Amino acid sequence: MEFPVVKLIDYADRTESLQANPNPFALVTAAHLRTRQTKNDPRAHYRAKLDLVRLPYRQGWDRQRVLDLFAILDWMMRLPDALEQRLWQAIEAIEGETKIPYVTSVERLAIQRERRQGLEQGLEQGRLEEKIEGLERLLVKRFGPLDEAIRGRLDAATPEQLDWWTDRILDASTVDAVFEEH
């Protein structure tokens, strides 16, 4: 058995013919070469990625094949956020021209909803951590260093419990009195 060896760099002067080739491996090879050529120039990187994204649409690839290729391109050709946003707008325009959705509007809305939910959860977690830190600071100032059991209670508390304990801190004579049930 013989296995021919080919260096991708040997195809550097043939990127145009690779891009015209309907074979997906030719396009991936072209993507690799274009990634290397535009490595330190984000704008050139963007233009190269956009050119490569257009090709499967022009060649009439089905949706799943386009998605698979774009996953590879996205992995190979990372862009700064601003250029990534421009790319998404360009892809939407391409979809409008070709009537082949790259990412459907429903998928885009689902992605946006997931991002919003993640942001809301992050904000909620941040508010909870601020409450814990604030109450801990007050407890230490009023009663001195806290033991691990108290710290554990704070970490496991609900926002309502933290509010209740914060309200009780001024009237309690000991740290344990803050946490007593009434």
N, C-alpha and C positions, 0 to 999 in steps of 0.2 A: 504494500500500500504506500502511496505517496500522498503527502499533504503539502500542497503548494503554500508558500508563505508570501504574504503581501503586506507591505508597509503602507498604511493609509496615507502617510506623508507623500508617497510617490504619486498620489492622485491630486496633489495640491494644485496643479495647473489644469486640472480637468473638472473643476467644480461645476461649470456650466453643463457639461455633458452628463455629469452625475445627477444634477437637478432635473434634467430633461428625461432621465431614465425612469420608467414606471416601477422599477424594482424598489421596494421600501429600503433595502439595505444600501442602495445607491444614495438614497436621500439621507439616511442616517450617516453614511460616510461623508456626504457633503456637509451635513450639520456639524460633524466633528471638525472638519477642516475649517469651516466658517467660524466655529467657536475659537479655534486656535488663532485664526487670522485677526479676529476682532477682540481678542482677550482683554486688552487694556483700554478699550474705547467703548464705553457704554452705548453711545449713540450708534456707532457702527454695529455693535452687537445687536441692538434693537432692530436696525434695518435688515441685518442678516436673518434674524429670527422671523421677522415679518415676511421676508421673501420666502423662507422655507415653509412657513405656515400656509402661504398662498398656493404652493405647488400641489398638494394633494387635492385641493378644491378644483384646481384647473384640470387635474388628471382624472377627476370624477370618482375619487375614492368614496367608499361608503362611510357613514358616520363613525362606526366603531373603529375602522382603520385610521381615520383622521384623529380620533381621540387617543388611540394607542401611540401614534406618531407624536402627537403633541405632548403626551406624557414624557416621552424620551427627550424631545426638544426642551421642554420645561426643565428637565433635570440637567441637561447639558448646558443650557444657555440661560442662566439666572440673570435677571434684570433688576435694577433698582426699582423701588415701588412706583415712582412716577412714570417710568418707562413701561412698567408692567401694566399700569392703568391705560396708557396710550395704546398698548398692544391689544388689550381687551376691547377698546373702542374700535380699533382697526378690524379685529376679528368679527365684531358685530356687523360692521359695514360689509365685510366679505360674505358673511352669512346672508345678509340682505340681498347681495348681488347673486349669490349662487343658490339661494333657497335651501341650503343644506345646513341645518343648525349644528354648530360646533358644540356649544353648550346651550341647552334650551333655556328659555326665559324662566321656566319653572325651576330648573336646576340652579340658575343664578339666584332666584328669589330664595330658594332653600339655603343656599350658601350664605346669603346675606342674613337670613333669619338666624342661622346657626352662629354667625359672627356676633349678631346683636345679643343672642342669649348668652354666649360666652362672655361678652363684655359686661352684661348685667350681672352675671354670676360673679365675675371678677370684682365688680364694684361692690356687690353685696358682701363678698368675703373681705374686701378691704375695709368696709364700714365695721364689720364684726371685729376685725383685728384692731381697729382704732378704739373701739369700745373696750376691748379687753386690755389694751395697753393703758388707756386712760384710767380705768378702774384699778388696775394693778399699781399705777403710779400713785393714785390717791391712797390706796391701802398701805403702801410702803411708807408714804409720808405720814400717815396717821398712826400706824401700828408698828412700823419697822419691817425688817426683812420678812418675806413670806416663805413658808415651807412648801415642799413639792406638792403636798396634798391640796393646798389652796391654789397653787398654780394649775394643777390638774383640773380643779373645779372650774376655774376661769376658762381654760382652753376648751372644756366640754360644754360650756354654758350656751344657752340660747340667747338671742338678743333681748328677749323679754326678761330673762333672769338677770342679765347684766344691768339692764335699766333698773330693775327692782333693787339690786344690791347697791348700785350707785346712789339711789335715793336714800338708802338706809345708812350709808356710811357716816353721816354726820351725827346721827342719833345713837349709834351702836357704841358701847363702851369697850368692846373687844372685837378682834377680827372675827371670832366665831359668831358673835352676835349679828354681824352683817349677814351671815349666811343662814341664820336660824329661820325656820318656817314660823309663821305667825299663827 
